[in-house]
Amino acid sequence: MSNTLLQQYGPWALIAGGSEGIGLCFARQLAEAGLNLMLLARRPEPLQEAQEELCRDFSVEVRTHAMDLTAADLEEQLEKVTQGIDIGLLIYNAGAIHGAGLFLDEPLQKTRSLIHLNCLGPAIFSHHLGNRMRQRGRGGILLMSSLSGLTGGAYIAAYAATKAFDIILAESLWAELKPFGVHALGLVAGATDTPAMAASGIDFEAGHTMDPAVVANEGLTQLPHGPLHIAGAQNRLGAAILRGEDRRQSVALMSAGTAGLYHLPVPDLSTTDMG
């Protein structure tokens, strides 16, 4: 797969949210294939640690930029840091959930931030870099999403809604860019053992957790075969169950699952007609 990755997506890959977790696993696998890396994340310290690790282990160039992906001038910042660099692969991995709570109890600013991070960010990056890929006739765009993007659920209303946006955007880009030799994929992950997920307060003992390296490997393997891939056999089974249920049942299942992961009360939906 290494030669194929370099030929289709080289010489540079940009990973938004590339300093740790799934993003760093993407970076390691791409560096092993010989791609140079541009890593973006909010905090400079993890970025520096990732850069040192990658430069120590692989013979590729690694550039890092600390960047707030919710900034009002994100498009201008992206233009500046990518100017003159032939980026053939975009991985938008930013946007991990930051805790769980009822929509009306959460500050509205949190919802705005999630929309900027998970909707505007992928749209800006895909539009800016996708145009370059279309012109050169090769490349790839991988947008990370979540099982919660498949159906609504209590405690994650804004997050789930924004992750649904990522799925639809990736599927649409696949249809529009495939004729030009550019791959697009929405990669759906479930609970994954990453620092960001741990910081959100999730109880990893309450459910199946994936290795981030496995998630990244599945994403890179499936990228040429879009438009959508759900990482992990158990997650694919769960997604099939959600899709096969009445939507009210799907929302109830997602709500109960989220409540269990965060030790929150399971919403009483028994008064709702599920028949």
VOLO-704778 format. One line per field, with one value per residue: chain; x, y, z of N, C-alpha, C in turn. Coordinates in steps of 0.001 Angstrom, whole numbers. Atoms other than C-alpha are relative to their C-alpha. Layout:
<recs>
chain c(A, ...)
nX c(X, ...)
nY c(Y, ...)
nZ c(Z, ...)
caX c(X, ...)
caY c(Y, ...)
caZ c(Z, ...)
cX c(X, ...)
cY c(Y, ...)
cZ c(Z, ...)
</recs>
This chain:
<recs>
chain c(A, A, A, A, A, A, A, A, A, A, A, A, A, A, A, A, A, A, A, A, A, A, A, A, A, A, A, A, A, A, A, A, A, A, A, A, A, A, A, A, A, A, A, A, A, A, A, A, A, A, A, A, A, A, A, A, A, A, A, A, A, A, A, A, A, A, A, A, A, A, A, A, A, A, A, A, A, A, A, A, A, A, A, A, A, A, A, A, A, A, A, A, A, A, A, A, A, A, A, A, A, A, A, A, A, A, A, A, A, A, A, A, A, A, A, A, A, A, A, A, A, A, A, A, A, A, A, A, A, A, A, A, A, A, A, A, A, A, A, A, A, A, A, A, A, A, A, A, A, A, A, A, A, A, A, A, A, A, A, A, A, A, A, A, A, A, A, A, A, A, A, A, A, A, A, A, A, A, A, A, A, A, A, A, A, A, A, A, A, A, A, A, A, A, A, A, A, A, A, A, A, A, A, A, A, A, A, A, A, A, A, A, A, A, A, A, A, A, A, A, A, A, A, A, A, A, A, A, A, A, A, A, A, A, A, A, A, A, A, A, A, A, A, A, A, A, A, A, A, A, A, A, A, A, A, A, A, A, A, A, A, A, A, A, A, A, A, A, A, A, A, A, A, A, A)
nX c(826, -852, -246, 1264, 264, -885, 314, 1316, 250, -1193, -1080, 317, 1309, 354, 885, 554, 167, -994, -1045, 155, 1123, 160, -753, -1412, -103, -11, -1296, -1028, 181, -324, -1445, -604, 170, -859, 618, -292, 1172, 316, 909, 654, 753, 147, -1035, -1331, -854, 147, -494, -1450, -323, 285, -1019, -1252, 161, 53, -1309, -916, 309, 183, -800, 895, 78, 1195, 243, 1120, 535, 1046, 1066, 1354, 826, 1282, -290, 759, -842, -576, -313, -1212, -1108, -270, -669, -1365, -884, -109, -461, -1189, -193, 844, 708, 840, 904, 559, 700, 568, 201, 374, 1418, 408, 1028, -529, 996, 1385, 965, 1241, -189, 465, -803, -1342, -72, 182, -1312, -556, 584, -624, -1369, 52, 363, -1210, -1036, 391, 708, -712, -1382, -105, 413, -1068, -1165, 314, 141, -1303, -951, 640, -181, -1349, -39, 761, -807, -1129, 535, -194, 24, 974, 575, 584, 644, 363, 1315, 269, 1254, 1080, 493, 965, 1336, 15, -65, -73, -1299, -998, 800, -775, -1110, 532, 458, -1145, -646, 843, -434, -1247, 311, 648, -982, -942, 674, 217, -1299, -336, 718, -446, -1430, -414, -315, -1253, -1099, -208, 780, 590, 541, 420, -418, 803, -630, 712, -871, -1384, -872, -815, -14, 1164, 1165, -180, 236, 1426, 661, 617, -406, -404, 386, 1437, 300, -1114, -882, -911, -1371, -36, -798, 872, 930, -740, -327, 1224, 317, -898, 280, 1309, 114, 300, 1243, 1066, -91, 147, -467, 125, -1169, 236, 1119, 1053, 662, 819, 1202, 838, 572, 1051, 1159, 594, 642, 1132, 1072, 797, -851, 203, -781, -1415, -335, 44, -1198, -1151, 116, -329, -1417, -764, 193, -831, -1409, -301, 649, 1094, 1297, 572, 1275, 1215, 746, 1057, 1282, 21, 523, -1047, 593)
nY c(-1213, -1178, -622, -552, -1222, -1065, -342, -621, -1105, -785, 244, -512, 216, -931, 612, -926, 853, 1028, 46, 1125, 872, 515, -863, 371, 1315, -302, -598, 1027, 913, -730, -216, 1281, 127, -974, -1307, -1099, -262, -1261, 290, -1163, 238, -1229, -162, 167, 991, 1330, -62, 109, 1376, 846, -277, 627, 1448, 387, -254, 999, 1352, 87, -934, -889, -1355, -216, -1380, -126, -1350, -107, -739, 150, 352, -705, -1424, -682, -168, 1311, 128, -773, 720, 1192, -446, -405, 1111, 996, -643, 578, 1394, 880, 883, 929, 722, -716, 776, -902, 875, -806, 3, 992, -471, -539, 224, 228, -731, -354, -1140, -1257, -300, -367, -1356, -62, -164, 1333, 442, -792, 476, 1285, -258, -526, 1023, 1218, -290, -1007, 424, 937, -634, -909, 789, 790, -901, -582, 1007, 808, -657, 314, 1411, 160, -531, 873, 1286, 1053, -485, 640, -744, 900, -750, 861, -186, 761, 760, -885, -710, 835, -201, -924, 608, -911, -377, -285, -517, -832, 803, 958, -722, -439, 1170, 388, -899, 510, 1183, -408, -740, 958, 772, -891, -236, 1226, -14, -1108, 22, 1277, -106, -725, 774, -358, 852, -623, 1006, -296, 1098, -23, 690, 90, -329, 342, -300, -1170, -992, -887, 718, 146, -1302, -325, 617, 1260, 1190, 985, 1336, 183, 445, 394, -1105, 374, -491, -1054, 416, 829, -929, -695, 947, 272, -1191, -109, 1128, -170, -1307, 80, 732, -728, -1279, 65, 1230, 46, 732, 1000, 895, -197, -1261, 206, 703, -977, -919, 720, 64, -1340, -310, 893, -305, -1222, -1108, -242, 1012, -318, -1112, 524, 821, -888, -735, 901, 306, -1170, -125, 998, -352, -1170, 163, -959, 683, 387, -709, 819, -213, 1008, -594, -209, 1149, 622, 997)
nZ c(0, -143, 1294, 478, -754, 458, 1388, 121, -908, -308, -955, -1341, -616, -1075, -988, -992, -1163, 253, -1028, -921, 277, 1363, 905, -50, 641, 1435, 333, -24, 1126, 1227, 0, 357, 1448, 659, 207, -906, -824, -636, -1098, -594, -1227, -786, -1023, 594, -665, 623, 1369, -31, -371, 1159, 1000, -438, 125, 1407, 610, -555, 477, 1453, 798, 734, -544, -816, -387, -919, -209, -1015, 675, -517, 1153, -86, 166, 1049, 1181, 281, 1419, 259, -625, 788, 1231, -337, -387, 1074, 1240, 606, -411, 806, -921, 743, -895, -1146, -1025, -1000, -1141, -1161, -321, -995, -924, -1250, -1035, 413, -809, 692, 899, -588, -1185, 435, 551, 1449, 604, 252, 1271, 1067, 178, 686, 1398, 647, 47, 705, 1255, 786, 190, 1113, 1256, 431, 392, 1189, 1148, 330, 469, 1038, 1296, 476, 377, 1235, 1096, 324, 408, -990, -1374, -871, -1122, -992, -1075, -1115, -600, -1211, -17, -428, 1176, 714, -558, -1126, -1316, -1137, -573, 1038, 1111, 930, 529, 959, 1182, 798, 575, 1133, 1082, 562, 812, 1253, 793, 571, 1043, 1140, 631, 724, 1268, 847, 300, 579, 1428, 185, -563, -1402, -891, -1187, -905, -1356, -865, -1217, -1121, -1267, -1136, 321, -1137, 321, -1084, 76, -514, -1445, -619, 47, -1134, 392, -752, 996, -445, 204, 1356, 866, 357, 1073, 58, 1025, 1150, 838, 656, 1050, 1061, 759, 782, 1150, 888, 645, 661, 1438, 241, -672, -709, -1448, -638, -1458, -486, -1028, 270, -999, 322, 1198, -447, -695, 982, 720, -898, -46, 1285, 221, -932, 103, -443, -1426, -696, 187, -896, -1354, -193, -86, -1262, -1095, 97, -440, -1451, -654, 118, -827, -1308, -78, -28, 1289, 176, -32, 1238, 22, 364, 1444, 735, 792, 902)
caX c(0, 2958, 3790, 132, -237, 2762, 1793, -1843, -1550, 2054, 4197, 2476, -377, -2097, -3657, -5897, -5893, -2642, -792, -2176, -4635, -6006, -4375, -891, -1525, -2438, 785, 2945, 1441, 1783, 5340, 6193, 4863, 7169, 4758, 5841, 3517, 1896, 257, -2239, -3657, -4622, -1920, 1753, 3267, 1704, 2525, 6178, 6244, 4631, 7103, 10083, 8720, 8048, 11378, 13162, 11406, 11019, 12988, 10310, 9805, 7344, 5933, 3619, 1373, -588, -3952, -7403, -9675, -12657, -10997, -12884, -9907, -9352, -9436, -6753, -4571, -4913, -3926, -838, 477, -148, 1141, 3628, 3174, 1807, -694, -2267, -4057, -6299, -7282, -9650, -9432, -10286, -13552, -13527, -16477, -15822, -18113, -21845, -24809, -28366, -28528, -30509, -28208, -25030, -23835, -24879, -21249, -20343, -22727, -21332, -17813, -18758, -20358, -17207, -14942, -16928, -18814, -17104, -13623, -14063, -15876, -13093, -10282, -12037, -12857, -9373, -7328, -9875, -9591, -5851, -6342, -8971, -6631, -3763, -6020, -5202, -5442, -7634, -9907, -10745, -13216, -13510, -17020, -18648, -21269, -23268, -23553, -25783, -28677, -29688, -29211, -29642, -26594, -24789, -27280, -24918, -21992, -24106, -25616, -22219, -20831, -23817, -22750, -19293, -20753, -22938, -20153, -17731, -20257, -21042, -17358, -16855, -19511, -18135, -14402, -14242, -14440, -11313, -9227, -9610, -10746, -13067, -14139, -16165, -14548, -16885, -15268, -16846, -15288, -11521, -8740, -7410, -6391, -9256, -11853, -10376, -10504, -14205, -14982, -15977, -15879, -13870, -14898, -18556, -18215, -16022, -13007, -10879, -7134, -6519, -3875, -6463, -8931, -6287, -5228, -8809, -9287, -6238, -7092, -10682, -9981, -9894, -13210, -15438, -17759, -18231, -16523, -17303, -14168, -14342, -16535, -18401, -19092, -20347, -22733, -23948, -24454, -26464, -28716, -29219, -30047, -32440, -34498, -37360, -35787, -37365, -35782, -32432, -32468, -33435, -30560, -28034, -29323, -29051, -25586, -24301, -25801, -23970, -20618, -20878, -22758, -25757, -29462, -31020, -33823, -37294, -38784, -41421, -44245, -43238, -45158, -42485, -44931)
caY c(0, 2331, 2902, 3456, 6042, 8031, 7865, 8834, 11275, 12504, 14388, 16111, 15169, 17692, 16384, 18726, 17364, 15524, 15834, 12801, 9923, 8857, 11859, 10887, 7293, 8594, 10610, 7632, 5393, 8071, 8889, 5202, 5370, 8318, 11244, 14564, 15858, 19098, 18762, 21278, 21398, 23949, 23287, 23750, 21369, 18119, 19261, 19658, 16244, 14666, 16378, 15156, 11608, 11487, 13035, 10571, 7530, 8436, 10162, 12670, 16399, 17374, 20872, 21910, 24907, 25669, 26810, 27407, 25611, 27650, 30995, 33551, 33915, 30171, 30380, 33068, 31112, 27960, 29814, 31169, 27896, 25843, 28333, 26690, 23198, 20387, 18796, 15691, 14360, 16108, 14339, 16391, 14589, 17474, 17623, 15110, 15334, 17400, 15854, 15250, 17256, 18240, 20711, 23341, 23084, 23636, 27166, 28168, 29092, 25406, 24620, 27477, 26184, 22662, 24013, 25980, 23017, 20169, 21903, 25110, 23677, 20620, 22734, 25342, 22779, 20608, 23561, 25061, 21878, 19983, 22569, 21953, 18179, 18426, 20513, 18021, 14964, 13018, 13288, 12356, 13879, 11952, 13463, 11857, 11337, 9387, 6722, 9489, 11114, 8247, 9165, 11732, 11136, 12786, 14509, 14884, 16838, 19434, 17038, 14385, 16959, 18302, 14803, 14010, 17031, 15486, 12219, 13932, 16281, 13377, 11354, 14343, 15094, 11460, 11841, 15161, 14398, 10743, 11678, 13829, 11089, 12431, 10071, 11094, 9153, 9715, 7590, 6774, 5878, 4657, 4960, 4981, 4989, 8530, 11362, 13521, 10844, 10253, 13978, 14054, 11929, 8771, 5472, 3149, 165, 715, -295, -1537, 685, 656, 1080, 4402, 2782, 295, 3100, 5002, 1914, 1102, 4698, 4732, 1298, 2268, 5792, 4710, 2912, 5642, 7212, 5879, 3388, 2440, 1358, -1878, -4949, -4323, -721, -1845, -4245, -1468, 851, -1810, -2189, 1576, 1840, -1089, 322, 2776, 6216, 6605, 3347, 4401, 7660, 5801, 3328, 6093, 8043, 5042, 4181, 7707, 7839, 4630, 5875, 9059, 7702, 9928, 9124, 7200, 9368, 7971, 7675, 5133, 7624, 7967, 5751, 3423, 1320)
caZ c(0, 612, -3063, -3881, -1117, -2315, -5985, -5467, -2591, -2392, -1935, 1048, 3374, 5618, 8818, 10779, 14311, 13681, 16970, 18836, 18755, 15358, 13674, 14844, 13744, 10283, 10319, 11238, 8564, 5893, 6922, 6650, 3073, 2344, 2419, 3892, 6578, 7612, 11008, 12377, 15882, 18496, 21087, 20130, 22714, 21402, 17874, 18754, 20417, 17350, 15028, 17066, 17129, 13388, 12401, 14675, 13225, 9539, 6781, 5787, 6233, 8954, 9346, 12156, 12724, 15889, 14560, 15994, 13523, 14745, 13951, 11874, 9521, 9058, 5273, 5220, 7657, 5566, 2399, 4125, 5565, 2410, -139, -2492, -990, -3183, -797, -2269, 798, 3303, 6497, 8625, 11937, 14267, 16139, 18997, 21371, 24487, 27067, 26946, 28158, 27327, 24449, 26363, 29382, 27363, 26470, 22974, 22308, 22585, 19740, 17666, 18263, 17184, 14004, 13195, 13969, 12417, 9587, 8485, 8997, 6747, 4152, 4035, 3904, 1316, -929, -761, -1166, -3269, -6022, -6236, -6356, -9072, -11200, -10951, -11421, -8266, -4498, -1582, 1059, 4225, 6688, 10114, 11424, 14219, 14819, 16472, 13037, 11915, 14191, 16771, 20465, 23824, 25356, 22000, 19891, 18413, 18060, 16317, 13966, 12922, 12384, 10150, 8079, 7640, 6347, 3759, 2678, 2183, 205, -2002, -2613, -3600, -6314, -7548, -7458, -8534, -12252, -11747, -10108, -6572, -3810, -982, 2087, 5211, 7921, 10806, 14125, 17323, 20767, 20233, 22807, 22265, 24619, 23354, 24067, 27518, 28256, 27361, 30419, 28554, 30451, 28215, 30344, 29438, 25797, 22965, 22284, 19130, 18705, 16886, 14660, 13409, 12672, 10688, 8751, 7781, 6647, 4388, 2995, 2196, 925, -2746, -2297, -788, -105, 3453, 5723, 9320, 11159, 13129, 12645, 15897, 14913, 11511, 13228, 15522, 12552, 10734, 13766, 14002, 10306, 10453, 13299, 13256, 13708, 17128, 18201, 16731, 18677, 21834, 21377, 20760, 23759, 26047, 24744, 25284, 28765, 29642, 28382, 30438, 33478, 32800, 33319, 30449, 29022, 29709, 26244, 27263, 26717, 23094, 20709, 19347, 17430)
cX c(856, 221, -1253, -323, 840, -353, -1318, -112, 1220, 64, -323, -1404, -188, -994, -423, -413, 998, 1030, -84, -1142, -24, 830, 1472, 210, -54, 1387, 1094, -124, 322, 1495, 735, -90, 791, -610, 522, -1288, -89, -1071, -537, -742, 5, 1176, 1395, 831, -181, 480, 1515, 429, -237, 1056, 1314, -67, 78, 1344, 1048, -190, -52, 819, -913, 64, -1318, -82, -1221, -422, -1086, -1091, -1343, -926, -1406, 181, -784, 804, 662, 413, 1296, 1229, 389, 736, 1459, 903, 169, 535, 1297, 271, -1012, -643, -969, -971, -399, -677, -489, -453, -401, -1481, -447, -1026, 645, -1079, -1399, -926, -1229, 178, -369, 782, 1420, 13, -146, 1339, 647, -526, 616, 1411, 30, -355, 1209, 1022, -363, -719, 775, 1434, 154, -388, 1103, 1209, -261, -102, 1357, 944, -591, 139, 1371, 75, -733, 811, 1134, -433, 298, 3, -1042, -442, -680, -531, -432, -1403, -142, -1281, -1176, -541, -1028, -1422, 92, 89, 77, 1435, 1056, -654, 842, 1138, -492, -417, 1173, 713, -832, 348, 1246, -233, -562, 968, 978, -636, -220, 1299, 460, -654, 539, 1447, 485, 298, 1325, 1199, 315, -925, -568, -664, -445, 350, -711, 702, -964, 938, 1405, 894, 972, 2, -1228, -1251, 98, -320, -1476, -768, -649, 542, 317, -414, -1456, -337, 1263, 811, 999, 1384, 73, 813, -819, -993, 693, 310, -1217, -359, 854, -249, -1276, -134, -263, -1377, -1202, -1389, 2, 540, -147, 1100, -400, -1230, -1149, -749, -886, -1290, -945, -677, -1129, -1264, -698, -774, -1236, -1193, -847, 828, -183, 779, 1496, 446, 10, 1250, 1243, -13, 400, 1485, 877, -109, 880, 1470, 390, -668, -1060, -1332, -480, -1345, -1184, -829, -1188, -1347, -99, -501, 1097, -574, -205)
cY c(1258, 715, 659, 1305, 1160, 441, 759, 1289, 871, 1290, 421, -418, 1023, -688, 1065, -823, -1139, -200, -1209, -881, -522, 824, -351, -1375, 140, 490, -1054, -930, 680, 278, -1277, -243, 1043, 1354, 1004, 428, 1452, -290, 1294, -440, 1284, 235, -273, -1116, -1407, -25, -171, -1426, -947, 184, -690, -1516, -441, 196, -996, -1354, -133, 1073, 838, 1385, 163, 1470, 37, 1461, -75, 920, -298, -233, 582, 1502, 593, 142, -1317, -141, 726, -697, -1231, 350, 321, -1201, -1024, 581, -653, -1444, -873, -1045, -869, -782, 897, -1000, 986, -855, 772, -202, -1069, 601, 467, -114, -172, 745, 330, 1299, 1325, 389, 424, 1443, -31, 136, -1352, -555, 758, -522, -1331, 170, 532, -1114, -1148, 231, 1004, -425, -980, 603, 898, -785, -766, 878, 503, -1033, -878, 609, -302, -1441, -231, 471, -933, -1428, -1156, 624, -732, 916, -1000, 854, -974, 344, -978, -805, 873, 825, -776, 186, 1002, -737, 1052, 162, 357, 653, 770, -796, -966, 690, 430, -1180, -595, 854, -554, -1219, 410, 780, -962, -799, 842, 300, -1222, 6, 1072, -140, -1298, 110, 702, -730, 308, -851, 811, -1073, 650, -1203, 131, -830, -57, 429, -531, 488, 1125, 959, 897, -679, -163, 1310, 376, -610, -1331, -1144, -1095, -1415, -301, -496, -360, 1224, -469, 594, 1065, -375, -852, 877, 702, -925, -327, 1194, 115, -1127, 216, 1310, -95, -564, 685, -376, -89, -1323, 145, -896, -1001, -840, 207, 1307, -142, -745, 951, 965, -668, -102, 1356, 302, -854, 295, 1179, 1148, 305, -1009, 282, 1105, -470, -831, 870, 767, -856, -343, 1138, 182, -992, 349, 1141, -46, 1079, -760, -343, 707, -963, 325, -958, 569, 274, -1243, -543, -969, 579)
cZ c(0, -1321, -544, 705, -525, -1414, -120, 795, 297, -788, 1451, 426, 1107, 916, 1003, 1214, -58, 1082, 917, -485, -1430, -974, -38, -620, -1520, -411, -61, -1216, -1334, -101, -383, -1505, -774, -258, 1021, 688, 441, 1050, 597, 1253, 810, 930, -567, 636, -574, -1446, -42, 342, -1175, -1081, 347, -167, -1463, -687, 503, -677, -1512, -713, -888, 637, 739, 386, 909, 114, 1062, -548, 656, -1189, 79, -252, -1171, -1289, -413, -1463, -346, 603, -807, -1284, 282, 257, -1104, -1302, -485, 373, -743, 910, -793, 859, 1158, 912, 1047, 1173, 1257, 321, 959, 954, 1299, 1080, -575, 947, -815, -780, 660, 1246, -348, -505, -1521, -716, -294, -1309, -1161, -293, -737, -1472, -768, -207, -935, -1315, -853, -289, -1146, -1343, -548, -500, -1298, -1241, -451, -602, -1091, -1376, -583, -492, -1311, -1200, -386, -318, 924, 1391, 812, 1128, 920, 1151, 1089, 505, 1157, -162, 394, -1161, -794, 489, 1148, 1324, 1084, 455, -1048, -1220, -1015, -627, -1072, -1293, -877, -635, -1138, -1219, -677, -885, -1352, -891, -670, -1135, -1253, -738, -786, -1383, -942, -449, -629, -1497, -290, 627, 1445, 864, 1167, 836, 1301, 858, 1346, 1072, 1176, 1116, -282, 1130, -365, 1186, -4, 546, 1509, 721, 27, 1166, -297, 858, -1007, 395, -328, -1402, -760, -405, -1054, 205, -1087, -1235, -961, -762, -1164, -1166, -850, -878, -1249, -1005, -789, -769, -1502, -315, 635, -501, 1531, 501, 1501, 521, 1087, -258, 987, -240, -1235, 353, 721, -952, -779, 839, 45, -1277, -237, 889, -478, 576, 1483, 845, -108, 947, 1447, 304, 153, 1322, 1184, -7, 485, 1509, 748, -21, 927, 1368, 239, 15, -1412, -154, -19, -1231, -90, -379, -1480, -686, -900, -1023, -1325)
</recs>
